[in-house]
Amino acid sequence: MSEHKPEKPRKHHADGQGLSRRSFLTTAGTAGVIAALDGRNLMAQSPSSDSPQVDDRVGTEPVTLRVNGEEHRLRIDPRTTLLDCLRETMALTGTKKGCDHGQCGACTVHVNGRRVNSCLSLALMHDGEEITTIEGLGTPDALHPMQAAFVEHDGYQCGYCTSGQIMSAVALLKEPCGPDDTAVKELMSGNICRCGAYPNIVAAIQQVRRTA
């Protein structure tokens, strides 16, 4: 009776003859990141105006949005929120989608100078109105004073809520607000920072209020 010998485990070589589970996942993950970055770049470079094939889509409605000083003539699904129109149609992704229920303030933009939760507002409602997003507030070379103050006071951590916080803070400058921190906190209560950078945010706002 012959003695059965167990097979030796196969070795995975680094020269490409064998592919381990670890190397497969590493390769797949790297490819996924590259694909995501390529998609993001393509989205950022896509034109905001309608292409010819979009004009004749059944069920769409024409709308003219003035965003950051530029006029955009679009045809969109009448159910499209202002948030989704800005992000998906116009590639203005600085405005963030957080709760999508008007509870976190991450999607705050200005409409005719007043702050609005863009996730709760249909794009068609703002035909011809002036809309300002975080992209239209300042540039890396010429920051808005509120943006500069947020940087100086570390008014952000993960940064996801920051654009909405800044848009609300800029609107607050033109709203009735008491001089103390408590009044600022009350008017900023619609903007949630899950990282808890509230003291820094208030300090940034108060600095701009003092110098405005």
N, CA, C and O of each residue as an XYZ file, in Angstrom:
848
protein
N       0.852     -1.195      0.000
C       0.000      0.000      0.000
C       0.888      1.245      0.000
O       1.707      1.444      0.898
N       0.706      2.078     -1.030
C       1.590      3.248     -1.151
C       1.163      4.341     -0.195
O      -0.024      4.510      0.081
N       2.122      5.071      0.302
C       1.849      6.164      1.241
C       1.480      7.433      0.482
O       2.215      7.877     -0.399
N       0.336      8.011      0.832
C      -0.142      9.229      0.146
C       0.544     10.459      0.760
O       0.483     10.695      1.967
N       1.179     11.209     -0.093
C       1.863     12.410      0.365
C       1.045     13.638      0.007
O       0.625     13.780     -1.141
N       0.807     14.534      0.970
C       0.024     15.755      0.677
C       0.763     16.652     -0.289
O       1.989     16.765     -0.252
N      -0.014     17.294     -1.163
C       0.590     18.202     -2.129
C       1.124     19.441     -1.424
O       0.539     19.944     -0.465
N       2.250     19.908     -1.933
C       2.818     21.132     -1.394
C       2.060     22.330     -1.934
O       1.676     22.344     -3.104
N       1.837     23.342     -1.094
C       1.118     24.538     -1.579
C       1.903     25.214     -2.685
O       3.131     25.292     -2.656
N       1.149     25.699     -3.663
C       1.795     26.377     -4.781
C       2.301     27.741     -4.352
O       1.641     28.456     -3.598
N       3.470     28.088     -4.835
C       4.047     29.392     -4.517
C       3.644     30.393     -5.580
O       3.570     30.071     -6.766
N       3.383     31.615     -5.135
C       3.049     32.694     -6.053
C       4.278     33.555     -6.254
O       4.798     34.160     -5.316
N       4.719     33.597     -7.464
C       5.971     34.281     -7.742
C       5.715     35.734     -8.057
O       4.659     36.104     -8.569
N       6.706     36.554     -7.741
C       6.593     37.991     -7.986
C       6.844     38.329     -9.442
O       6.680     39.476     -9.859
N       7.263     37.277    -10.258
C       7.599     37.579    -11.649
C       6.377     37.513    -12.563
O       6.517     37.616    -13.782
N       5.177     37.342    -11.992
C       3.965     37.380    -12.804
C       3.440     36.006    -13.157
O       2.345     35.913    -13.712
N       4.189     34.891    -12.856
C       3.716     33.562    -13.176
C       2.560     33.156    -12.279
O       1.744     32.330    -12.689
N       2.455     33.696    -11.076
C       1.363     33.407    -10.172
C       0.749     34.703     -9.690
O       1.439     35.716     -9.579
N      -0.538     34.682     -9.403
C      -1.231     35.902     -8.976
C      -1.889     35.630     -7.634
O      -2.852     34.868     -7.551
N      -1.376     36.248     -6.594
C      -1.940     36.050     -5.268
C      -3.190     36.893     -5.096
O      -3.426     37.831     -5.858
N      -3.991     36.557     -4.091
C      -5.199     37.325     -3.800
C      -4.836     38.763     -3.437
O      -5.525     39.698     -3.842
N      -3.749     38.942     -2.668
C      -3.320     40.278     -2.267
C      -2.937     41.123     -3.478
O      -3.350     42.277     -3.592
N      -2.135     40.536     -4.394
C      -1.704     41.319     -5.555
C      -2.870     41.631     -6.472
O      -2.918     42.703     -7.076
N      -3.836     40.678     -6.583
C      -5.020     40.935     -7.408
C      -5.825     42.107     -6.868
O      -6.231     42.983     -7.631
N      -6.065     42.132     -5.538
C      -6.848     43.208     -4.950
C      -6.126     44.538     -5.068
O      -6.753     45.570     -5.306
N      -4.795     44.516     -4.901
C      -4.027     45.755     -5.027
C      -4.134     46.320     -6.435
O      -4.343     47.518     -6.627
N      -3.983     45.424     -7.430
C      -4.060     45.860     -8.822
C      -5.449     46.381     -9.157
O      -5.594     47.424     -9.794
N      -6.472     45.644     -8.722
C      -7.847     46.061     -9.008
C      -8.175     47.382     -8.342
O      -8.847     48.229     -8.931
N      -7.690     47.567     -7.086
C      -7.960     48.818     -6.382
C      -7.314     50.002     -7.061
O      -7.922     51.067     -7.176
N      -6.074     49.822     -7.516
C      -5.376     50.903     -8.210
C      -6.095     51.285     -9.491
O      -6.239     52.466     -9.806
N      -6.546     50.277    -10.227
C      -7.264     50.550    -11.473
C      -8.569     51.288    -11.201
O      -8.974     52.157    -11.973
N      -9.223     50.933    -10.093
C     -10.473     51.603     -9.742
C     -10.276     53.066     -9.423
O     -11.077     53.908     -9.827
N      -9.195     53.380     -8.688
C      -8.906     54.772     -8.354
C      -8.613     55.573     -9.608
O      -9.089     56.699     -9.753
N      -7.831     54.998    -10.518
C      -7.509     55.691    -11.765
C      -8.758     55.947    -12.576
O      -8.926     57.026    -13.143
N      -9.643     54.950    -12.635
C     -10.881     55.124    -13.393
C     -11.746     56.211    -12.795
O     -12.354     56.997    -13.522
N     -11.805     56.262    -11.456
C     -12.608     57.288    -10.796
C     -12.051     58.673    -11.065
O     -12.808     59.610    -11.322
N     -10.724     58.810    -11.007
C     -10.109     60.104    -11.267
C     -10.326     60.533    -12.703
O     -10.586     61.706    -12.971
N     -10.220     59.583    -13.639
C     -10.457     59.917    -15.039
C     -11.875     60.374    -15.249
O     -12.123     61.333    -15.980
N     -12.830     59.681    -14.599
C     -14.223     60.076    -14.725
C     -14.470     61.447    -14.152
O     -15.241     62.227    -14.713
N     -13.819     61.759    -13.027
C     -13.997     63.064    -12.409
C     -13.447     64.156    -13.300
O     -14.049     65.222    -13.426
N     -12.287     63.892    -13.929
C     -11.699     64.890    -14.808
C     -12.567     65.139    -16.024
O     -12.726     66.280    -16.458
N     -13.135     64.065    -16.580
C     -14.013     64.224    -17.727
C     -15.241     65.032    -17.355
O     -15.708     65.867    -18.130
N     -15.765     64.775    -16.148
C     -16.949     65.507    -15.696
C     -16.629     66.980    -15.522
O     -17.436     67.840    -15.876
N     -15.449     67.276    -14.976
C     -15.085     68.663    -14.727
C     -14.871     69.420    -16.027
O     -15.025     70.640    -16.069
N     -14.506     68.681    -17.120
C     -14.214     69.344    -18.359
C     -15.424     69.403    -19.281
O     -15.366     70.050    -20.327
N     -16.519     68.739    -18.914
C     -17.682     68.708    -19.791
C     -18.368     70.062    -19.824
O     -18.444     70.741    -18.800
N     -18.872     70.467    -20.994
C     -19.540     71.768    -21.099
C     -20.861     71.758    -20.374
O     -21.517     70.720    -20.285
N     -21.265     72.917    -19.846
C     -22.504     72.998    -19.090
C     -23.712     73.204    -19.980
O     -24.839     72.947    -19.556
N     -23.500     73.669    -21.217
C     -24.631     73.878    -22.113
C     -25.081     72.560    -22.703
O     -24.324     71.590    -22.732
N     -26.328     72.527    -23.179
C     -26.886     71.290    -23.715
C     -26.210     70.896    -25.008
O     -25.859     71.746    -25.828
N     -26.033     69.611    -25.180
C     -25.599     69.100    -26.467
C     -26.830     68.925    -27.350
O     -27.940     68.846    -26.825
N     -26.672     68.861    -28.686
C     -27.835     68.805    -29.570
C     -28.774     67.650    -29.284
O     -29.989     67.798    -29.421
N     -28.226     66.474    -28.880
C     -29.094     65.334    -28.671
C     -29.970     65.485    -27.431
O     -30.965     64.774    -27.289
N     -29.614     66.402    -26.531
C     -30.411     66.593    -25.320
C     -31.657     67.419    -25.606
O     -32.661     67.283    -24.906
N     -31.607     68.286    -26.640
C     -32.675     69.247    -26.887
C     -34.025     68.597    -27.144
O     -35.063     69.156    -26.790
N     -34.016     67.414    -27.759
C     -35.273     66.796    -28.171
C     -35.732     65.683    -27.235
O     -36.612     64.903    -27.597
N     -35.158     65.597    -26.053
C     -35.575     64.539    -25.141
C     -37.016     64.748    -24.707
O     -37.415     65.854    -24.343
N     -37.778     63.690    -24.750
C     -39.183     63.760    -24.345
C     -39.267     63.941    -22.834
O     -38.558     63.273    -22.080
N     -40.136     64.846    -22.398
C     -40.356     65.031    -20.965
C     -39.464     66.063    -20.320
O     -39.589     66.300    -19.118
N     -38.560     66.693    -21.068
C     -37.699     67.720    -20.488
C     -38.323     69.095    -20.668
O     -39.181     69.298    -21.527
N     -37.879     70.029    -19.847
C     -38.393     71.396    -19.899
C     -37.226     72.370    -20.034
O     -36.157     72.136    -19.470
N     -37.419     73.454    -20.771
C     -36.344     74.439    -20.895
C     -36.243     75.307    -19.647
O     -37.251     75.636    -19.022
N     -35.034     75.666    -19.300
C     -34.811     76.554    -18.165
C     -33.524     77.347    -18.406
O     -32.556     76.836    -18.969
N     -33.540     78.587    -17.971
C     -32.348     79.422    -18.060
C     -31.890     79.763    -16.655
O     -32.607     80.426    -15.906
N     -30.717     79.319    -16.305
C     -30.165     79.566    -14.980
C     -28.951     80.473    -15.099
O     -28.052     80.225    -15.904
N     -28.934     81.519    -14.296
C     -27.764     82.394    -14.231
C     -26.952     81.973    -13.006
O     -27.307     82.269    -11.866
N     -25.863     81.279    -13.279
C     -25.052     80.708    -12.203
C     -23.672     81.352    -12.220
O     -22.959     81.307    -13.223
N     -23.316     81.949    -11.097
C     -22.017     82.603    -10.942
C     -21.749     83.613    -12.060
O     -20.634     83.728    -12.568
N     -22.808     84.339    -12.422
C     -22.676     85.403    -13.409
C     -22.760     84.966    -14.853
O     -22.667     85.806    -15.749
N     -22.935     83.671    -15.113
C     -23.028     83.177    -16.477
C     -24.404     82.575    -16.728
O     -24.977     81.929    -15.851
N     -24.926     82.789    -17.924
C     -26.249     82.277    -18.281
C     -26.120     80.900    -18.909
O     -25.298     80.687    -19.800
N     -26.942     79.965    -18.438
C     -26.926     78.597    -18.941
C     -28.339     78.217    -19.363
O     -29.256     78.198    -18.542
N     -28.511     77.915    -20.647
C     -29.801     77.472    -21.164
C     -29.796     75.951    -21.240
O     -28.990     75.352    -21.952
N     -30.703     75.344    -20.498
C     -30.705     73.896    -20.344
C     -32.085     73.331    -20.619
O     -33.079     74.057    -20.613
N     -32.136     72.039    -20.858
C     -33.394     71.283    -20.846
C     -33.216     70.185    -19.812
O     -32.283     69.387    -19.901
N     -34.102     70.143    -18.842
C     -33.936     69.204    -17.734
C     -35.255     68.525    -17.405
O     -36.330     69.017    -17.752
N     -35.156     67.412    -16.746
C     -36.333     66.743    -16.186
C     -36.959     67.690    -15.166
O     -36.246     68.203    -14.304
N     -38.266     67.938    -15.235
C     -38.885     68.890    -14.307
C     -38.766     68.493    -12.842
O     -38.994     69.317    -11.956
N     -38.415     67.247    -12.582
C     -38.262     66.796    -11.192
C     -36.853     67.048    -10.657
O     -36.590     66.765     -9.489
N     -35.947     67.567    -11.470
C     -34.559     67.760    -11.074
C     -34.431     68.853    -10.015
O     -34.918     69.970    -10.192
N     -33.779     68.515     -8.935
C     -33.534     69.539     -7.912
C     -32.428     70.479     -8.380
O     -31.638     70.150     -9.265
N     -32.396     71.645     -7.767
C     -31.325     72.586     -8.087
C     -29.964     71.967     -7.768
O     -29.000     72.170     -8.506
N     -29.888     71.221     -6.680
C     -28.638     70.565     -6.296
C     -28.157     69.613     -7.381
O     -26.999     69.673     -7.792
N     -29.036     68.737     -7.845
C     -28.637     67.761     -8.857
C     -28.332     68.437    -10.186
O     -27.462     67.976    -10.925
N     -29.029     69.514    -10.500
C     -28.751     70.244    -11.733
C     -27.345     70.846    -11.681
O     -26.593     70.773    -12.653
N     -27.004     71.438    -10.546
C     -25.679     72.033    -10.398
C     -24.583     70.981    -10.480
O     -23.581     71.169    -11.170
N     -24.778     69.877     -9.776
C     -23.732     68.864     -9.688
C     -23.661     67.987    -10.936
O     -22.582     67.788    -11.494
N     -24.801     67.463    -11.375
C     -24.805     66.455    -12.427
C     -24.851     67.051    -13.825
O     -24.223     66.518    -14.740
N     -25.582     68.145    -14.010
C     -25.724     68.738    -15.339
C     -24.647     69.772    -15.620
O     -24.137     69.858    -16.738
N     -24.299     70.562    -14.597
C     -23.363     71.663    -14.807
C     -21.975     71.385    -14.243
O     -21.076     72.213    -14.386
N     -21.788     70.239    -13.609
C     -20.478     69.802    -13.079
C     -19.915     70.763    -12.043
O     -18.696     70.878    -11.914
N     -20.787     71.466    -11.292
C     -20.353     72.340    -10.200
C     -20.460     71.533     -8.906
O     -21.444     71.634     -8.174
N     -19.444     70.744     -8.645
C     -19.515     69.771     -7.553
C     -19.056     70.322     -6.215
O     -18.972     69.579     -5.237
N     -18.755     71.628     -6.156
C     -18.419     72.221     -4.863
C     -19.591     72.205     -3.907
O     -19.405     72.117     -2.694
N     -20.800     72.288     -4.444
C     -22.015     72.177     -3.633
C     -22.234     70.705     -3.322
O     -22.372     69.891     -4.235
N     -22.267     70.358     -2.039
C     -22.276     68.948     -1.645
C     -23.676     68.409     -1.370
O     -24.559     69.128     -0.904
N     -23.852     67.132     -1.669
C     -25.084     66.434     -1.318
C     -24.827     65.673     -0.027
O     -24.059     64.711      0.001
N     -25.481     66.118      1.041
C     -25.310     65.473      2.339
C     -26.496     64.586      2.654
O     -26.540     63.423      2.255
N     -27.467     65.148      3.379
C     -28.638     64.363      3.784
C     -29.670     64.268      2.667
O     -30.460     63.324      2.644
N     -29.682     65.227      1.736
C     -30.671     65.313      0.658
C     -32.084     65.506      1.194
O     -33.059     65.222      0.497
N     -32.199     65.990      2.432
C     -33.502     66.236      3.059
C     -33.577     67.621      3.692
O     -34.503     67.891      4.458
N     -32.639     68.494      3.397
C     -32.671     69.847      3.932
C     -32.336     69.951      5.403
O     -32.734     70.916      6.056
N     -31.612     68.982      5.942
C     -31.337     68.968      7.375
C     -29.884     69.271      7.735
O     -29.592     69.575      8.892
N     -28.960     69.192      6.758
C     -27.541     69.338      7.112
C     -26.918     70.628      6.596
O     -25.919     71.079      7.155
N     -27.469     71.237      5.553
C     -26.957     72.499      5.040
C     -25.761     72.386      4.118
O     -25.249     73.411      3.667
N     -25.292     71.178      3.819
C     -24.115     71.031      2.966
C     -24.356     71.541      1.548
O     -23.409     71.878      0.838
N     -25.622     71.598      1.135
C     -25.960     71.986     -0.237
C     -26.321     73.465     -0.367
O     -26.877     73.866     -1.389
N     -26.024     74.277      0.631
C     -26.445     75.684      0.638
C     -25.829     76.470     -0.521
O     -24.620     76.424     -0.747
N     -26.677     77.184     -1.242
C     -26.244     78.122     -2.283
C     -27.019     79.417     -2.071
O     -27.920     79.481     -1.235
N     -26.663     80.443     -2.830
C     -27.401     81.703     -2.775
C     -28.290     81.833     -4.001
O     -27.843     81.595     -5.123
N     -29.536     82.208     -3.793
C     -30.455     82.516     -4.886
C     -30.940     83.945     -4.676
O     -31.603     84.255     -3.687
N     -30.598     84.802     -5.624
C     -30.903     86.229     -5.498
C     -30.401     86.796     -4.166
O     -31.052     87.635     -3.544
N     -29.220     86.312     -3.746
C     -28.578     86.831     -2.543
C     -29.004     86.187     -1.247
O     -28.442     86.497     -0.196
N     -29.978     85.301     -1.289
C     -30.446     84.636     -0.063
C     -30.036     83.170     -0.084
O     -30.007     82.534     -1.138
N     -29.719     82.644      1.095
C     -29.281     81.251      1.154
C     -30.464     80.303      1.002
O     -31.557     80.551      1.510
N     -30.210     79.202      0.282
C     -31.247     78.221     -0.035
C     -30.640     76.831      0.071
O     -29.500     76.615     -0.340
N     -31.400     75.886      0.622
C     -30.997     74.479      0.576
C     -31.343     73.949     -0.814
O     -32.510     73.698     -1.115
N     -30.343     73.782     -1.642
C     -30.613     73.442     -3.039
C     -31.188     72.046     -3.219
O     -31.735     71.744     -4.279
N     -31.078     71.187     -2.209
C     -31.657     69.845     -2.332
C     -33.172     69.861     -2.206
O     -33.832     68.895     -2.589
N     -33.735     70.949     -1.672
C     -35.182     71.045     -1.470
C     -35.857     71.917     -2.519
O     -37.063     72.153     -2.445
N     -35.099     72.395     -3.487
C     -35.623     73.351     -4.445
C     -35.484     72.797     -5.859
O     -34.411     72.329     -6.242
N     -36.565     72.847     -6.634
C     -36.505     72.388     -8.014
C     -35.797     73.426     -8.880
O     -35.992     74.630     -8.710
N     -34.984     72.951     -9.796
C     -34.237     73.863    -10.664
C     -35.175     74.750    -11.480
O     -34.867     75.919    -11.711
N     -36.313     74.213    -11.921
C     -37.250     74.985    -12.739
C     -37.813     76.188    -11.992
O     -38.251     77.155    -12.616
N     -37.806     76.139    -10.677
C     -38.326     77.252     -9.884
C     -37.436     78.487     -9.978
O     -37.862     79.581     -9.605
N     -36.223     78.333    -10.465
C     -35.256     79.428    -10.443
C     -34.897     79.920    -11.841
O     -33.807     80.448    -12.062
N     -35.808     79.744    -12.766
C     -35.602     80.213    -14.125
C     -35.324     81.723    -14.123
O     -36.143     82.511    -13.650
N     -34.170     82.111    -14.653
C     -33.816     83.516    -14.757
C     -33.265     84.144    -13.494
O     -32.883     85.314    -13.516
N     -33.211     83.409    -12.394
C     -32.735     83.981    -11.134
C     -31.212     83.876    -11.020
O     -30.572     83.076    -11.702
N     -30.653     84.706    -10.138
C     -29.207     84.736     -9.927
C     -28.819     83.709     -8.863
O     -29.274     83.780     -7.721
N     -27.987     82.771     -9.247
C     -27.558     81.695     -8.354
C     -26.043     81.794     -8.159
O     -25.290     81.946     -9.120
N     -25.621     81.707     -6.921
C     -24.186     81.726     -6.620
C     -23.826     80.463     -5.854
O     -24.463     80.136     -4.853
N     -22.810     79.759     -6.322
C     -22.297     78.581     -5.630
C     -20.912     78.917     -5.065
O     -20.398     80.015     -5.273
N     -20.333     77.979     -4.365
C     -19.019     78.207     -3.766
C     -17.976     78.513     -4.831
O     -17.011     79.228     -4.562
N     -18.160     77.975     -6.048
C     -17.212     78.241     -7.131
C     -17.225     79.708     -7.554
O     -16.231     80.212     -8.078
N     -18.350     80.397     -7.327
C     -18.467     81.783     -7.726
C     -18.147     82.770     -6.625
O     -18.233     83.982     -6.824
N     -17.776     82.252     -5.460
C     -17.530     83.132     -4.310
C     -16.115     83.682     -4.310
O     -15.903     84.852     -3.991
N     -15.171     82.871     -4.655
C     -13.780     83.293     -4.682
C     -12.957     82.287     -5.457
O     -13.470     81.252     -5.882
N     -11.684     82.588     -5.642
C     -10.768     81.691     -6.342
C      -9.564     81.429     -5.445
O      -9.340     82.161     -4.481
N      -8.787     80.392     -5.753
C      -7.590     80.133     -4.934
C      -6.643     81.326     -4.858
O      -5.938     81.502     -3.865
N      -6.628     82.136     -5.901
C      -5.743     83.300     -5.914
C      -6.389     84.542     -5.306
O      -5.702     85.501     -4.954
N      -7.715     84.515     -5.187
C      -8.435     85.671     -4.631
C      -9.593     85.167     -3.784
O     -10.749     85.197     -4.205
N      -9.266     84.705     -2.590
C     -10.273     84.141     -1.700
C     -11.241     85.217     -1.223
O     -10.863     86.372     -1.029
N     -12.498     84.816     -1.037
C     -13.446     85.674     -0.348
C     -12.962     85.805      1.099
O     -12.379     84.861      1.631
N     -13.188     86.949      1.748
C     -12.740     87.104      3.139
C     -13.213     85.983      4.063
O     -12.505     85.606      4.997
N     -14.416     85.446      3.804
C     -14.904     84.363      4.653
C     -14.111     83.084      4.401
O     -13.820     82.343      5.340
N     -13.765     82.823      3.169
C     -12.943     81.654      2.870
C     -11.573     81.780      3.532
O     -11.060     80.819      4.106
N     -10.987     82.973      3.448
C      -9.676     83.196      4.066
C      -9.749     83.028      5.581
O      -8.823     82.494      6.192
N     -10.843     83.481      6.188
C     -11.000     83.352      7.637
C     -11.164     81.888      8.049
O     -10.643     81.479      9.087
N     -11.877     81.100      7.252
C     -12.023     79.675      7.546
C     -10.656     78.994      7.511
O     -10.373     78.123      8.334
N      -9.815     79.386      6.569
C      -8.473     78.815      6.494
C      -7.656     79.222      7.723
O      -6.982     78.392      8.335
N      -7.723     80.497      8.071
C      -6.941     81.006      9.195
C      -7.338     80.371     10.511
O      -6.479     80.109     11.353
N      -8.633     80.116     10.707
C      -9.125     79.587     11.988
C      -9.373     78.079     11.952
O      -9.958     77.529     12.885
N      -8.940     77.413     10.899
C      -9.186     75.966     10.777
C     -10.663     75.657     10.964
O     -11.033     74.811     11.778
N     -11.495     76.340     10.212
C     -12.941     76.152     10.332
C     -13.464     74.953      9.581
O     -14.612     74.950      9.138
N     -12.651     73.946      9.432
C     -13.046     72.729      8.730
C     -12.148     71.595      9.185
O     -11.047     71.823      9.687
N     -12.627     70.368      9.004
C     -11.774     69.201      9.263
C     -11.834     68.280      8.047
O     -10.909     68.269      7.236
N     -12.911     67.509      7.912
C     -12.998     66.675      6.710
C     -13.311     67.527      5.482
O     -12.992     67.136      4.360
N     -13.933     68.688      5.688
C     -14.194     69.612      4.597
C     -15.491     69.398      3.852
O     -15.834     70.199      2.982
N     -16.233     68.329      4.169
C     -17.436     68.042      3.377
C     -18.506     69.114      3.568
O     -19.198     69.466      2.613
N     -18.650     69.625      4.756
C     -19.687     70.624      5.024
C     -19.209     72.041      4.752
O     -20.000     72.982      4.828
N     -17.926     72.211      4.435
C     -17.321     73.542      4.428
C     -17.962     74.487      3.426
O     -18.208     75.647      3.756
N     -18.240     74.025      2.210
C     -18.821     74.932      1.216
C     -20.176     75.445      1.675
O     -20.480     76.627      1.510
N     -20.995     74.569      2.250
C     -22.289     75.006      2.767
C     -22.152     75.939      3.952
O     -22.904     76.906      4.075
N     -21.194     75.657      4.827
C     -20.942     76.523      5.979
C     -20.549     77.927      5.507
O     -21.059     78.924      6.017
N     -19.650     77.995      4.540
C     -19.183     79.290      4.051
C     -20.302     80.054      3.358
O     -20.441     81.262      3.552
N     -21.092     79.368      2.558
C     -22.193     80.050      1.871
C     -23.201     80.604      2.877
O     -23.700     81.715      2.698
N     -23.501     79.860      3.912
C     -24.406     80.357      4.952
C     -23.777     81.511      5.716
O     -24.452     82.484      6.051
N     -22.479     81.400      5.992
C     -21.792     82.447      6.739
C     -21.755     83.759      5.959
O     -21.906     84.830      6.546
N     -21.557     83.686      4.651
C     -21.556     84.897      3.825
C     -22.950     85.525      3.800
O     -23.083     86.747      3.864
N     -23.977     84.696      3.709
C     -25.347     85.217      3.737
C     -25.658     85.864      5.075
O     -26.367     86.868      5.135
N     -25.127     85.290      6.150
C     -25.346     85.824      7.498
C     -24.864     87.264      7.622
O     -25.428     88.042      8.391
N     -23.831     87.621      6.874
C     -23.283     88.975      6.956
C     -24.316     90.037      6.593
O     -24.203     91.183      7.028
N     -25.324     89.666      5.798
C     -26.348     90.615      5.362
C     -27.673     90.429      6.102
O     -28.663     91.090      5.789
N     -27.684     89.530      7.083
C     -28.905     89.243      7.828
C     -28.856     89.880      9.215
O     -27.771     90.121      9.744
N     -30.014     90.154      9.807
C     -30.015     90.672     11.182
C     -29.436     89.630     12.134
O     -29.945     88.513     12.227
N     -28.381     89.999     12.831
C     -27.710     89.058     13.729
C     -27.083     89.832     14.869
O     -26.407     90.837     14.648
N     -27.304     89.368     16.082
C     -26.712     90.004     17.249
C     -25.201     89.906     17.219
O     -24.648     89.133     16.437
N     -24.520     90.678     18.060
C     -23.054     90.738     18.011
C     -22.337     89.555     18.656
O     -21.162     89.322     18.374
N     -23.023     88.807     19.516
C     -22.322     87.773     20.271
C     -22.312     86.429     19.546
O     -23.005     86.239     18.547
N     -21.506     85.499     20.074
C     -21.363     84.175     19.468
C     -22.676     83.409     19.466
O     -22.952     82.652     18.534
N     -23.483     83.595     20.493
C     -24.751     82.870     20.583
C     -25.652     83.194     19.402
O     -26.310     82.310     18.853
N     -25.680     84.462     19.015
C     -26.507     84.872     17.876
C     -26.000     84.238     16.590
O     -26.795     83.823     15.747
N     -24.683     84.161     16.433
C     -24.106     83.535     15.246
C     -24.451     82.049     15.214
O     -24.829     81.520     14.169
N     -24.325     81.388     16.340
C     -24.649     79.965     16.401
C     -26.106     79.702     16.028
O     -26.415     78.709     15.369
N     -26.996     80.595     16.454
C     -28.411     80.432     16.130
C     -28.648     80.522     14.628
O     -29.387     79.713     14.068
N     -28.028     81.500     13.974
C     -28.247     81.675     12.546
C     -27.501     80.628     11.711
O     -27.808     80.434     10.535
N     -26.530     79.962     12.316
C     -25.792     78.912     11.610
C     -26.273     77.514     11.996
O     -25.663     76.518     11.607
N     -27.349     77.438     12.747
C     -27.798     76.145     13.271
C     -28.294     75.195     12.184
O     -28.405     73.993     12.424
N     -28.590     75.709     11.001
C     -29.021     74.839      9.912
C     -27.882     74.139      9.201
O     -28.115     73.321      8.312
N     -26.656     74.449      9.581
C     -25.487     73.822      8.962
C     -24.790     72.933      9.976
O     -24.313     73.408     11.007
N     -24.733     71.646      9.681
C     -24.171     70.668     10.602
C     -22.735     70.334     10.208
O     -22.438     70.077      9.041
N     -21.846     70.343     11.211
C     -20.463     69.893     11.022
C     -20.295     68.613     11.837
O     -20.250     68.660     13.066
N     -20.207     67.507     11.176
C     -20.120     66.226     11.885
C     -18.766     66.062     12.584
O     -18.625     65.232     13.482
N     -17.780     66.851     12.174
C     -16.468     66.803     12.826
C     -16.427     67.657     14.090
O     -15.523     67.500     14.910
N     -17.395     68.556     14.256
C     -17.470     69.364     15.464
C     -16.547     70.564     15.486
O     -16.010     70.915     16.536
N     -16.354     71.206     14.328
C     -15.459     72.369     14.272
C     -16.200     73.673     14.549
O     -15.783     74.733     14.081
N     -17.275     73.605     15.292
C     -18.123     74.782     15.508
C     -17.400     75.984     16.117
O     -17.588     77.095     15.621
N     -16.582     75.826     17.167
C     -15.903     77.012     17.724
C     -15.035     77.728     16.695
O     -14.980     78.957     16.676
N     -14.361     76.970     15.845
C     -13.510     77.569     14.818
C     -14.342     78.272     13.753
O     -13.961     79.332     13.255
N     -15.477     77.676     13.409
C     -16.370     78.285     12.419
C     -16.900     79.621     12.937
O     -16.911     80.614     12.210
N     -17.334     79.642     14.183
C     -17.849     80.875     14.781
C     -16.749     81.935     14.841
O     -17.001     83.108     14.564
N     -15.536     81.529     15.199
C     -14.415     82.473     15.267
C     -14.124     83.079     13.905
O     -13.826     84.269     13.803
N     -14.208     82.270     12.860
C     -13.974     82.776     11.505
C     -15.037     83.795     11.110
O     -14.726     84.845     10.546
N     -16.290     83.478     11.409
C     -17.386     84.380     11.067
C     -17.258     85.690     11.819
O     -17.436     86.761     11.239
N     -16.952     85.616     13.096
C     -16.842     86.831     13.919
C     -15.681     87.713     13.443
O     -15.765     88.940     13.504
N     -14.612     87.093     12.977
C     -13.501     87.887     12.466
C     -13.930     88.712     11.260
O     -13.609     89.896     11.155
N     -14.655     88.074     10.357
C     -15.099     88.782      9.154
C     -16.119     89.852      9.517
O     -16.122     90.929      8.921
N     -16.969     89.575     10.467
C     -17.970     90.583     10.888
C     -17.289     91.815     11.473
O     -17.748     92.937     11.259
N     -16.219     91.618     12.196
C     -15.518     92.750     12.812
C     -14.800     93.614     11.791
O     -14.643     94.819     11.983
N     -14.365     92.990     10.701
C     -13.581     93.724      9.701
C     -14.409     94.166      8.508
O     -13.917     94.898      7.650
N     -15.658     93.730      8.442
C     -16.492     94.069      7.284
C     -16.876     95.543      7.291
O     -17.577     96.002      6.389
